[in-house]
Amino acid sequence: MTTTAWKCYRCDLTFKDELIVTLHKNICNHESRQIKIAVA
């Protein structure tokens, strides 16, 4: 099973909530890429 997440490769951070991705982009001006992560 997989879920959607976003990864900022500049900060090495992974976000599961799209609202946090938007905040990160506004604060740091870094783009995050949408990825799929495995859920156990």
PDB file of all heavy atoms in Angstrom:
ATOM      1  N   MET A   1       0.848  -1.185   0.000  1.00  0.00           N
ATOM      2  CA  MET A   1       0.000   0.000   0.000  1.00  0.00           C
ATOM      3  C   MET A   1       0.887   1.240   0.000  1.00  0.00           C
ATOM      4  O   MET A   1       1.906   1.287   0.682  1.00  0.00           O
ATOM      5  CB  MET A   1      -0.891  -0.023   1.239  1.00  0.00           C
ATOM      6  CG  MET A   1      -1.956   0.989   1.236  1.00  0.00           C
ATOM      7  SD  MET A   1      -3.119   0.586   2.562  1.00  0.00           S
ATOM      8  CE  MET A   1      -3.730   2.179   2.879  1.00  0.00           C
ATOM      9  N   THR A   2       0.495   2.261  -0.771  1.00  0.00           N
ATOM     10  CA  THR A   2       1.282   3.491  -0.847  1.00  0.00           C
ATOM     11  C   THR A   2       0.421   4.700  -0.510  1.00  0.00           C
ATOM     12  O   THR A   2      -0.804   4.645  -0.587  1.00  0.00           O
ATOM     13  CB  THR A   2       1.889   3.693  -2.246  1.00  0.00           C
ATOM     14  OG1 THR A   2       0.834   3.805  -3.189  1.00  0.00           O
ATOM     15  CG2 THR A   2       2.815   2.558  -2.630  1.00  0.00           C
ATOM     16  N   THR A   3       1.076   5.769  -0.156  1.00  0.00           N
ATOM     17  CA  THR A   3       0.398   7.037   0.109  1.00  0.00           C
ATOM     18  C   THR A   3       1.200   8.158  -0.544  1.00  0.00           C
ATOM     19  O   THR A   3       2.380   7.997  -0.845  1.00  0.00           O
ATOM     20  CB  THR A   3       0.243   7.277   1.624  1.00  0.00           C
ATOM     21  OG1 THR A   3      -0.562   8.433   1.824  1.00  0.00           O
ATOM     22  CG2 THR A   3       1.567   7.464   2.316  1.00  0.00           C
ATOM     23  N   THR A   4       0.554   9.281  -0.762  1.00  0.00           N
ATOM     24  CA  THR A   4       1.207  10.427  -1.383  1.00  0.00           C
ATOM     25  C   THR A   4       1.902  11.270  -0.323  1.00  0.00           C
ATOM     26  O   THR A   4       1.364  11.506   0.756  1.00  0.00           O
ATOM     27  CB  THR A   4       0.176  11.291  -2.134  1.00  0.00           C
ATOM     28  OG1 THR A   4      -0.463  10.485  -3.113  1.00  0.00           O
ATOM     29  CG2 THR A   4       0.825  12.478  -2.797  1.00  0.00           C
ATOM     30  N   ALA A   5       3.108  11.713  -0.662  1.00  0.00           N
ATOM     31  CA  ALA A   5       3.866  12.604   0.209  1.00  0.00           C
ATOM     32  C   ALA A   5       4.625  13.576  -0.686  1.00  0.00           C
ATOM     33  O   ALA A   5       4.633  13.432  -1.904  1.00  0.00           O
ATOM     34  CB  ALA A   5       4.821  11.812   1.090  1.00  0.00           C
ATOM     35  N   TRP A   6       5.248  14.564  -0.088  1.00  0.00           N
ATOM     36  CA  TRP A   6       6.042  15.543  -0.819  1.00  0.00           C
ATOM     37  C   TRP A   6       7.415  15.596  -0.198  1.00  0.00           C
ATOM     38  O   TRP A   6       7.573  15.580   1.023  1.00  0.00           O
ATOM     39  CB  TRP A   6       5.389  16.917  -0.762  1.00  0.00           C
ATOM     40  CG  TRP A   6       4.116  16.969  -1.538  1.00  0.00           C
ATOM     41  CD1 TRP A   6       3.950  17.409  -2.812  1.00  0.00           C
ATOM     42  CD2 TRP A   6       2.823  16.571  -1.088  1.00  0.00           C
ATOM     43  NE1 TRP A   6       2.640  17.293  -3.183  1.00  0.00           N
ATOM     44  CE2 TRP A   6       1.915  16.777  -2.142  1.00  0.00           C
ATOM     45  CE3 TRP A   6       2.321  16.029   0.097  1.00  0.00           C
ATOM     46  CZ2 TRP A   6       0.575  16.484  -2.048  1.00  0.00           C
ATOM     47  CZ3 TRP A   6       0.982  15.733   0.189  1.00  0.00           C
ATOM     48  CH2 TRP A   6       0.126  15.960  -0.867  1.00  0.00           C
ATOM     49  N   LYS A   7       8.439  15.682  -1.039  1.00  0.00           N
ATOM     50  CA  LYS A   7       9.831  15.662  -0.584  1.00  0.00           C
ATOM     51  C   LYS A   7      10.520  16.937  -1.031  1.00  0.00           C
ATOM     52  O   LYS A   7      10.483  17.297  -2.204  1.00  0.00           O
ATOM     53  CB  LYS A   7      10.536  14.441  -1.188  1.00  0.00           C
ATOM     54  CG  LYS A   7      12.008  14.366  -0.964  1.00  0.00           C
ATOM     55  CD  LYS A   7      12.324  13.666   0.294  1.00  0.00           C
ATOM     56  CE  LYS A   7      13.842  13.505   0.443  1.00  0.00           C
ATOM     57  NZ  LYS A   7      14.200  13.044   1.732  1.00  0.00           N
ATOM     58  N   CYS A   8      11.143  17.640  -0.085  1.00  0.00           N
ATOM     59  CA  CYS A   8      12.015  18.779  -0.392  1.00  0.00           C
ATOM     60  C   CYS A   8      13.439  18.248  -0.343  1.00  0.00           C
ATOM     61  O   CYS A   8      13.943  17.895   0.729  1.00  0.00           O
ATOM     62  CB  CYS A   8      11.832  19.912   0.599  1.00  0.00           C
ATOM     63  SG  CYS A   8      12.960  21.297   0.279  1.00  0.00           S
ATOM     64  N   TYR A   9      14.072  18.161  -1.505  1.00  0.00           N
ATOM     65  CA  TYR A   9      15.416  17.600  -1.570  1.00  0.00           C
ATOM     66  C   TYR A   9      16.476  18.575  -1.065  1.00  0.00           C
ATOM     67  O   TYR A   9      17.530  18.150  -0.615  1.00  0.00           O
ATOM     68  CB  TYR A   9      15.728  17.149  -3.000  1.00  0.00           C
ATOM     69  CG  TYR A   9      14.923  15.924  -3.387  1.00  0.00           C
ATOM     70  CD1 TYR A   9      13.745  16.039  -4.119  1.00  0.00           C
ATOM     71  CD2 TYR A   9      15.318  14.658  -2.985  1.00  0.00           C
ATOM     72  CE1 TYR A   9      12.997  14.928  -4.450  1.00  0.00           C
ATOM     73  CE2 TYR A   9      14.576  13.537  -3.311  1.00  0.00           C
ATOM     74  CZ  TYR A   9      13.420  13.679  -4.041  1.00  0.00           C
ATOM     75  OH  TYR A   9      12.686  12.566  -4.358  1.00  0.00           O
ATOM     76  N   ARG A  10      16.194  19.866  -1.089  1.00  0.00           N
ATOM     77  CA  ARG A  10      17.155  20.849  -0.573  1.00  0.00           C
ATOM     78  C   ARG A  10      17.259  20.771   0.947  1.00  0.00           C
ATOM     79  O   ARG A  10      18.337  20.918   1.522  1.00  0.00           O
ATOM     80  CB  ARG A  10      16.759  22.261  -0.997  1.00  0.00           C
ATOM     81  CG  ARG A  10      16.965  22.482  -2.493  1.00  0.00           C
ATOM     82  CD  ARG A  10      16.598  23.870  -2.896  1.00  0.00           C
ATOM     83  NE  ARG A  10      17.598  24.815  -2.446  1.00  0.00           N
ATOM     84  CZ  ARG A  10      17.514  26.117  -2.639  1.00  0.00           C
ATOM     85  NH1 ARG A  10      16.474  26.636  -3.263  1.00  0.00           N
ATOM     86  NH2 ARG A  10      18.455  26.920  -2.204  1.00  0.00           N
ATOM     87  N   CYS A  11      16.113  20.551   1.627  1.00  0.00           N
ATOM     88  CA  CYS A  11      16.081  20.479   3.089  1.00  0.00           C
ATOM     89  C   CYS A  11      16.113  19.039   3.611  1.00  0.00           C
ATOM     90  O   CYS A  11      16.258  18.829   4.808  1.00  0.00           O
ATOM     91  CB  CYS A  11      14.812  21.144   3.618  1.00  0.00           C
ATOM     92  SG  CYS A  11      14.704  22.897   3.274  1.00  0.00           S
ATOM     93  N   ASP A  12      15.931  18.073   2.722  1.00  0.00           N
ATOM     94  CA  ASP A  12      15.837  16.660   3.081  1.00  0.00           C
ATOM     95  C   ASP A  12      14.670  16.420   4.046  1.00  0.00           C
ATOM     96  O   ASP A  12      14.788  15.706   5.027  1.00  0.00           O
ATOM     97  CB  ASP A  12      17.156  16.149   3.659  1.00  0.00           C
ATOM     98  CG  ASP A  12      17.208  14.632   3.682  1.00  0.00           C
ATOM     99  OD1 ASP A  12      16.570  14.001   2.835  1.00  0.00           O
ATOM    100  OD2 ASP A  12      17.875  14.076   4.568  1.00  0.00           O
ATOM    101  N   LEU A  13      13.516  17.054   3.731  1.00  0.00           N
ATOM    102  CA  LEU A  13      12.312  16.890   4.535  1.00  0.00           C
ATOM    103  C   LEU A  13      11.227  16.229   3.701  1.00  0.00           C
ATOM    104  O   LEU A  13      11.146  16.427   2.489  1.00  0.00           O
ATOM    105  CB  LEU A  13      11.799  18.244   5.014  1.00  0.00           C
ATOM    106  CG  LEU A  13      12.705  19.023   5.956  1.00  0.00           C
ATOM    107  CD1 LEU A  13      12.126  20.411   6.203  1.00  0.00           C
ATOM    108  CD2 LEU A  13      12.867  18.283   7.263  1.00  0.00           C
ATOM    109  N   THR A  14      10.379  15.436   4.364  1.00  0.00           N
ATOM    110  CA  THR A  14       9.239  14.791   3.717  1.00  0.00           C
ATOM    111  C   THR A  14       7.973  15.221   4.444  1.00  0.00           C
ATOM    112  O   THR A  14       7.928  15.215   5.670  1.00  0.00           O
ATOM    113  CB  THR A  14       9.386  13.255   3.772  1.00  0.00           C
ATOM    114  OG1 THR A  14      10.627  12.898   3.178  1.00  0.00           O
ATOM    115  CG2 THR A  14       8.252  12.576   3.029  1.00  0.00           C
ATOM    116  N   PHE A  15       6.951  15.615   3.666  1.00  0.00           N
ATOM    117  CA  PHE A  15       5.698  16.097   4.219  1.00  0.00           C
ATOM    118  C   PHE A  15       4.559  15.199   3.761  1.00  0.00           C
ATOM    119  O   PHE A  15       4.523  14.783   2.610  1.00  0.00           O
ATOM    120  CB  PHE A  15       5.408  17.524   3.741  1.00  0.00           C
ATOM    121  CG  PHE A  15       6.547  18.477   3.959  1.00  0.00           C
ATOM    122  CD1 PHE A  15       7.359  18.873   2.907  1.00  0.00           C
ATOM    123  CD2 PHE A  15       6.811  18.981   5.218  1.00  0.00           C
ATOM    124  CE1 PHE A  15       8.402  19.757   3.099  1.00  0.00           C
ATOM    125  CE2 PHE A  15       7.854  19.863   5.428  1.00  0.00           C
ATOM    126  CZ  PHE A  15       8.651  20.251   4.364  1.00  0.00           C
ATOM    127  N   LYS A  16       3.608  14.918   4.655  1.00  0.00           N
ATOM    128  CA  LYS A  16       2.436  14.124   4.306  1.00  0.00           C
ATOM    129  C   LYS A  16       1.200  14.987   4.113  1.00  0.00           C
ATOM    130  O   LYS A  16       0.205  14.526   3.597  1.00  0.00           O
ATOM    131  CB  LYS A  16       2.161  13.076   5.382  1.00  0.00           C
ATOM    132  CG  LYS A  16       3.218  12.005   5.452  1.00  0.00           C
ATOM    133  CD  LYS A  16       2.841  10.958   6.462  1.00  0.00           C
ATOM    134  CE  LYS A  16       3.889   9.871   6.532  1.00  0.00           C
ATOM    135  NZ  LYS A  16       3.534   8.863   7.536  1.00  0.00           N
ATOM    136  N   ASP A  17       1.261  16.249   4.497  1.00  0.00           N
ATOM    137  CA  ASP A  17       0.118  17.159   4.415  1.00  0.00           C
ATOM    138  C   ASP A  17       0.422  18.268   3.404  1.00  0.00           C
ATOM    139  O   ASP A  17       1.432  18.962   3.512  1.00  0.00           O
ATOM    140  CB  ASP A  17      -0.155  17.751   5.794  1.00  0.00           C
ATOM    141  CG  ASP A  17      -1.422  18.577   5.860  1.00  0.00           C
ATOM    142  OD1 ASP A  17      -2.069  18.792   4.812  1.00  0.00           O
ATOM    143  OD2 ASP A  17      -1.772  19.008   6.966  1.00  0.00           O
ATOM    144  N   GLU A  18      -0.471  18.443   2.425  1.00  0.00           N
ATOM    145  CA  GLU A  18      -0.245  19.429   1.374  1.00  0.00           C
ATOM    146  C   GLU A  18      -0.222  20.858   1.916  1.00  0.00           C
ATOM    147  O   GLU A  18       0.466  21.721   1.373  1.00  0.00           O
ATOM    148  CB  GLU A  18      -1.305  19.281   0.290  1.00  0.00           C
ATOM    149  CG  GLU A  18      -0.953  19.986  -0.992  1.00  0.00           C
ATOM    150  CD  GLU A  18      -1.846  19.596  -2.145  1.00  0.00           C
ATOM    151  OE1 GLU A  18      -2.779  18.818  -1.952  1.00  0.00           O
ATOM    152  OE2 GLU A  18      -1.587  20.096  -3.252  1.00  0.00           O
ATOM    153  N   LEU A  19      -0.925  21.129   3.001  1.00  0.00           N
ATOM    154  CA  LEU A  19      -0.901  22.457   3.614  1.00  0.00           C
ATOM    155  C   LEU A  19       0.505  22.791   4.115  1.00  0.00           C
ATOM    156  O   LEU A  19       0.984  23.918   3.937  1.00  0.00           O
ATOM    157  CB  LEU A  19      -1.908  22.534   4.769  1.00  0.00           C
ATOM    158  CG  LEU A  19      -1.925  23.842   5.551  1.00  0.00           C
ATOM    159  CD1 LEU A  19      -2.341  25.002   4.649  1.00  0.00           C
ATOM    160  CD2 LEU A  19      -2.848  23.745   6.734  1.00  0.00           C
ATOM    161  N   ILE A  20       1.173  21.834   4.698  1.00  0.00           N
ATOM    162  CA  ILE A  20       2.543  22.042   5.191  1.00  0.00           C
ATOM    163  C   ILE A  20       3.493  22.286   4.021  1.00  0.00           C
ATOM    164  O   ILE A  20       4.413  23.103   4.117  1.00  0.00           O
ATOM    165  CB  ILE A  20       3.008  20.839   6.038  1.00  0.00           C
ATOM    166  CG1 ILE A  20       2.044  20.582   7.191  1.00  0.00           C
ATOM    167  CG2 ILE A  20       4.425  21.046   6.546  1.00  0.00           C
ATOM    168  CD1 ILE A  20       1.873  21.739   8.146  1.00  0.00           C
ATOM    169  N   VAL A  21       3.248  21.619   2.906  1.00  0.00           N
ATOM    170  CA  VAL A  21       4.064  21.830   1.698  1.00  0.00           C
ATOM    171  C   VAL A  21       3.944  23.281   1.233  1.00  0.00           C
ATOM    172  O   VAL A  21       4.941  23.925   0.906  1.00  0.00           O
ATOM    173  CB  VAL A  21       3.637  20.864   0.571  1.00  0.00           C
ATOM    174  CG1 VAL A  21       4.379  21.171  -0.719  1.00  0.00           C
ATOM    175  CG2 VAL A  21       3.859  19.434   0.992  1.00  0.00           C
ATOM    176  N   THR A  22       2.730  23.797   1.235  1.00  0.00           N
ATOM    177  CA  THR A  22       2.503  25.191   0.833  1.00  0.00           C
ATOM    178  C   THR A  22       3.199  26.154   1.782  1.00  0.00           C
ATOM    179  O   THR A  22       3.837  27.119   1.347  1.00  0.00           O
ATOM    180  CB  THR A  22       0.989  25.488   0.787  1.00  0.00           C
ATOM    181  OG1 THR A  22       0.371  24.546  -0.078  1.00  0.00           O
ATOM    182  CG2 THR A  22       0.723  26.886   0.278  1.00  0.00           C
ATOM    183  N   LEU A  23       3.109  25.899   3.065  1.00  0.00           N
ATOM    184  CA  LEU A  23       3.797  26.746   4.048  1.00  0.00           C
ATOM    185  C   LEU A  23       5.307  26.696   3.848  1.00  0.00           C
ATOM    186  O   LEU A  23       5.991  27.725   3.899  1.00  0.00           O
ATOM    187  CB  LEU A  23       3.450  26.304   5.473  1.00  0.00           C
ATOM    188  CG  LEU A  23       2.027  26.577   5.930  1.00  0.00           C
ATOM    189  CD1 LEU A  23       1.783  25.915   7.285  1.00  0.00           C
ATOM    190  CD2 LEU A  23       1.760  28.054   5.998  1.00  0.00           C
ATOM    191  N   HIS A  24       5.849  25.515   3.620  1.00  0.00           N
ATOM    192  CA  HIS A  24       7.289  25.357   3.403  1.00  0.00           C
ATOM    193  C   HIS A  24       7.726  26.140   2.161  1.00  0.00           C
ATOM    194  O   HIS A  24       8.755  26.818   2.187  1.00  0.00           O
ATOM    195  CB  HIS A  24       7.634  23.870   3.249  1.00  0.00           C
ATOM    196  CG  HIS A  24       9.080  23.616   3.009  1.00  0.00           C
ATOM    197  ND1 HIS A  24      10.028  23.754   3.994  1.00  0.00           N
ATOM    198  CD2 HIS A  24       9.744  23.219   1.894  1.00  0.00           C
ATOM    199  CE1 HIS A  24      11.213  23.472   3.497  1.00  0.00           C
ATOM    200  NE2 HIS A  24      11.068  23.140   2.216  1.00  0.00           N
ATOM    201  N   LYS A  25       6.941  26.067   1.109  1.00  0.00           N
ATOM    202  CA  LYS A  25       7.268  26.802  -0.120  1.00  0.00           C
ATOM    203  C   LYS A  25       7.261  28.306   0.126  1.00  0.00           C
ATOM    204  O   LYS A  25       8.144  29.025  -0.341  1.00  0.00           O
ATOM    205  CB  LYS A  25       6.283  26.445  -1.221  1.00  0.00           C
ATOM    206  CG  LYS A  25       6.569  27.151  -2.526  1.00  0.00           C
ATOM    207  CD  LYS A  25       5.576  26.769  -3.594  1.00  0.00           C
ATOM    208  CE  LYS A  25       5.860  27.545  -4.865  1.00  0.00           C
ATOM    209  NZ  LYS A  25       4.898  27.238  -5.916  1.00  0.00           N
ATOM    210  N   ASN A  26       6.268  28.800   0.883  1.00  0.00           N
ATOM    211  CA  ASN A  26       6.177  30.234   1.165  1.00  0.00           C
ATOM    212  C   ASN A  26       7.310  30.718   2.064  1.00  0.00           C
ATOM    213  O   ASN A  26       7.815  31.825   1.890  1.00  0.00           O
ATOM    214  CB  ASN A  26       4.834  30.561   1.800  1.00  0.00           C
ATOM    215  CG  ASN A  26       3.686  30.414   0.834  1.00  0.00           C
ATOM    216  OD1 ASN A  26       3.862  30.447  -0.369  1.00  0.00           O
ATOM    217  ND2 ASN A  26       2.493  30.220   1.368  1.00  0.00           N
ATOM    218  N   ILE A  27       7.707  29.905   3.024  1.00  0.00           N
ATOM    219  CA  ILE A  27       8.747  30.314   3.975  1.00  0.00           C
ATOM    220  C   ILE A  27      10.147  30.179   3.370  1.00  0.00           C
ATOM    221  O   ILE A  27      10.965  31.086   3.460  1.00  0.00           O
ATOM    222  CB  ILE A  27       8.645  29.487   5.274  1.00  0.00           C
ATOM    223  CG1 ILE A  27       7.348  29.836   5.997  1.00  0.00           C
ATOM    224  CG2 ILE A  27       9.853  29.709   6.173  1.00  0.00           C
ATOM    225  CD1 ILE A  27       6.996  28.907   7.135  1.00  0.00           C
ATOM    226  N   CYS A  28      10.427  29.045   2.757  1.00  0.00           N
ATOM    227  CA  CYS A  28      11.789  28.739   2.284  1.00  0.00           C
ATOM    228  C   CYS A  28      11.995  28.985   0.802  1.00  0.00           C
ATOM    229  O   CYS A  28      13.132  28.965   0.337  1.00  0.00           O
ATOM    230  CB  CYS A  28      12.128  27.281   2.580  1.00  0.00           C
ATOM    231  SG  CYS A  28      12.133  26.901   4.324  1.00  0.00           S
ATOM    232  N   ASN A  29      10.907  29.162   0.051  1.00  0.00           N
ATOM    233  CA  ASN A  29      10.974  29.318  -1.395  1.00  0.00           C
ATOM    234  C   ASN A  29      11.611  28.089  -2.061  1.00  0.00           C
ATOM    235  O   ASN A  29      12.369  28.210  -3.005  1.00  0.00           O
ATOM    236  CB  ASN A  29      11.715  30.605  -1.780  1.00  0.00           C
ATOM    237  CG  ASN A  29      11.391  31.037  -3.189  1.00  0.00           C
ATOM    238  OD1 ASN A  29      10.338  30.716  -3.710  1.00  0.00           O
ATOM    239  ND2 ASN A  29      12.296  31.764  -3.794  1.00  0.00           N
ATOM    240  N   HIS A  30      11.325  26.904  -1.519  1.00  0.00           N
ATOM    241  CA  HIS A  30      11.806  25.634  -2.066  1.00  0.00           C
ATOM    242  C   HIS A  30      10.618  24.867  -2.639  1.00  0.00           C
ATOM    243  O   HIS A  30       9.572  24.787  -2.009  1.00  0.00           O
ATOM    244  CB  HIS A  30      12.433  24.746  -0.990  1.00  0.00           C
ATOM    245  CG  HIS A  30      13.668  25.300  -0.389  1.00  0.00           C
ATOM    246  ND1 HIS A  30      14.254  24.733   0.713  1.00  0.00           N
ATOM    247  CD2 HIS A  30      14.450  26.356  -0.722  1.00  0.00           C
ATOM    248  CE1 HIS A  30      15.326  25.414   1.027  1.00  0.00           C
ATOM    249  NE2 HIS A  30      15.467  26.411   0.181  1.00  0.00           N
ATOM    250  N   GLU A  31      10.804  24.281  -3.800  1.00  0.00           N
ATOM    251  CA  GLU A  31       9.785  23.416  -4.388  1.00  0.00           C
ATOM    252  C   GLU A  31       9.911  22.023  -3.792  1.00  0.00           C
ATOM    253  O   GLU A  31      11.019  21.548  -3.523  1.00  0.00           O
ATOM    254  CB  GLU A  31       9.953  23.330  -5.896  1.00  0.00           C
ATOM    255  CG  GLU A  31       9.659  24.631  -6.624  1.00  0.00           C
ATOM    256  CD  GLU A  31       8.182  24.996  -6.604  1.00  0.00           C
ATOM    257  OE1 GLU A  31       7.341  24.091  -6.522  1.00  0.00           O
ATOM    258  OE2 GLU A  31       7.885  26.191  -6.689  1.00  0.00           O
ATOM    259  N   SER A  32       8.785  21.366  -3.600  1.00  0.00           N
ATOM    260  CA  SER A  32       8.751  19.983  -3.128  1.00  0.00           C
ATOM    261  C   SER A  32       8.140  19.117  -4.210  1.00  0.00           C
ATOM    262  O   SER A  32       7.187  19.533  -4.869  1.00  0.00           O
ATOM    263  CB  SER A  32       7.916  19.868  -1.842  1.00  0.00           C
ATOM    264  OG  SER A  32       8.471  20.653  -0.820  1.00  0.00           O
ATOM    265  N   ARG A  33       8.680  17.924  -4.373  1.00  0.00           N
ATOM    266  CA  ARG A  33       8.170  17.005  -5.395  1.00  0.00           C
ATOM    267  C   ARG A  33       7.226  15.999  -4.770  1.00  0.00           C
ATOM    268  O   ARG A  33       7.478  15.498  -3.672  1.00  0.00           O
ATOM    269  CB  ARG A  33       9.309  16.262  -6.075  1.00  0.00           C
ATOM    270  CG  ARG A  33      10.176  17.184  -6.877  1.00  0.00           C
ATOM    271  CD  ARG A  33      11.190  16.396  -7.643  1.00  0.00           C
ATOM    272  NE  ARG A  33      12.017  17.310  -8.390  1.00  0.00           N
ATOM    273  CZ  ARG A  33      12.338  17.139  -9.657  1.00  0.00           C
ATOM    274  NH1 ARG A  33      11.913  16.084 -10.294  1.00  0.00           N
ATOM    275  NH2 ARG A  33      13.093  18.008 -10.263  1.00  0.00           N
ATOM    276  N   GLN A  34       6.171  15.686  -5.512  1.00  0.00           N
ATOM    277  CA  GLN A  34       5.213  14.698  -5.046  1.00  0.00           C
ATOM    278  C   GLN A  34       5.803  13.305  -5.268  1.00  0.00           C
ATOM    279  O   GLN A  34       6.315  13.014  -6.350  1.00  0.00           O
ATOM    280  CB  GLN A  34       3.905  14.836  -5.794  1.00  0.00           C
ATOM    281  CG  GLN A  34       2.801  13.993  -5.263  1.00  0.00           C
ATOM    282  CD  GLN A  34       1.470  14.294  -5.931  1.00  0.00           C
ATOM    283  OE1 GLN A  34       1.369  15.149  -6.793  1.00  0.00           O
ATOM    284  NE2 GLN A  34       0.459  13.575  -5.532  1.00  0.00           N
ATOM    285  N   ILE A  35       5.753  12.472  -4.229  1.00  0.00           N
ATOM    286  CA  ILE A  35       6.295  11.124  -4.300  1.00  0.00           C
ATOM    287  C   ILE A  35       5.286  10.146  -3.719  1.00  0.00           C
ATOM    288  O   ILE A  35       4.300  10.561  -3.089  1.00  0.00           O
ATOM    289  CB  ILE A  35       7.639  10.999  -3.527  1.00  0.00           C
ATOM    290  CG1 ILE A  35       7.452  11.357  -2.056  1.00  0.00           C
ATOM    291  CG2 ILE A  35       8.724  11.860  -4.180  1.00  0.00           C
ATOM    292  CD1 ILE A  35       8.655  11.070  -1.185  1.00  0.00           C
ATOM    293  N   LYS A  36       5.511   8.884  -3.923  1.00  0.00           N
ATOM    294  CA  LYS A  36       4.713   7.820  -3.311  1.00  0.00           C
ATOM    295  C   LYS A  36       5.601   7.129  -2.283  1.00  0.00           C
ATOM    296  O   LYS A  36       6.759   6.828  -2.558  1.00  0.00           O
ATOM    297  CB  LYS A  36       4.257   6.796  -4.345  1.00  0.00           C
ATOM    298  CG  LYS A  36       3.364   7.352  -5.409  1.00  0.00           C
ATOM    299  CD  LYS A  36       1.986   7.568  -4.894  1.00  0.00           C
ATOM    300  CE  LYS A  36       1.078   8.026  -6.025  1.00  0.00           C
ATOM    301  NZ  LYS A  36      -0.248   8.299  -5.583  1.00  0.00           N
ATOM    302  N   ILE A  37       5.056   6.898  -1.068  1.00  0.00           N
ATOM    303  CA  ILE A  37       5.809   6.195  -0.040  1.00  0.00           C
ATOM    304  C   ILE A  37       5.018   4.971   0.403  1.00  0.00           C
ATOM    305  O   ILE A  37       3.797   4.979   0.384  1.00  0.00           O
ATOM    306  CB  ILE A  37       6.161   7.103   1.170  1.00  0.00           C
ATOM    307  CG1 ILE A  37       4.903   7.707   1.789  1.00  0.00           C
ATOM    308  CG2 ILE A  37       7.127   8.190   0.773  1.00  0.00           C
ATOM    309  CD1 ILE A  37       5.167   8.465   3.073  1.00  0.00           C
ATOM    310  N   ALA A  38       5.744   3.946   0.781  1.00  0.00           N
ATOM    311  CA  ALA A  38       5.117   2.704   1.222  1.00  0.00           C
ATOM    312  C   ALA A  38       4.612   2.855   2.654  1.00  0.00           C
ATOM    313  O   ALA A  38       5.255   3.465   3.497  1.00  0.00           O
ATOM    314  CB  ALA A  38       6.111   1.564   1.152  1.00  0.00           C
ATOM    315  N   VAL A  39       3.433   2.301   2.897  1.00  0.00           N
ATOM    316  CA  VAL A  39       2.844   2.300   4.231  1.00  0.00           C
ATOM    317  C   VAL A  39       2.694   0.861   4.664  1.00  0.00           C
ATOM    318  O   VAL A  39       2.117   0.039   3.952  1.00  0.00           O
ATOM    319  CB  VAL A  39       1.468   3.006   4.225  1.00  0.00           C
ATOM    320  CG1 VAL A  39       0.835   2.932   5.597  1.00  0.00           C
ATOM    321  CG2 VAL A  39       1.601   4.434   3.750  1.00  0.00           C
ATOM    322  N   ALA A  40       3.241   0.546   5.820  1.00  0.00           N
ATOM    323  CA  ALA A  40       3.190  -0.833   6.306  1.00  0.00           C
ATOM    324  C   ALA A  40       1.877  -1.141   6.983  1.00  0.00           C
ATOM    325  O   ALA A  40       1.181  -0.344   7.486  1.00  0.00           O
ATOM    326  CB  ALA A  40       4.321  -1.086   7.284  1.00  0.00           C
TER     327      ALA A  40
END
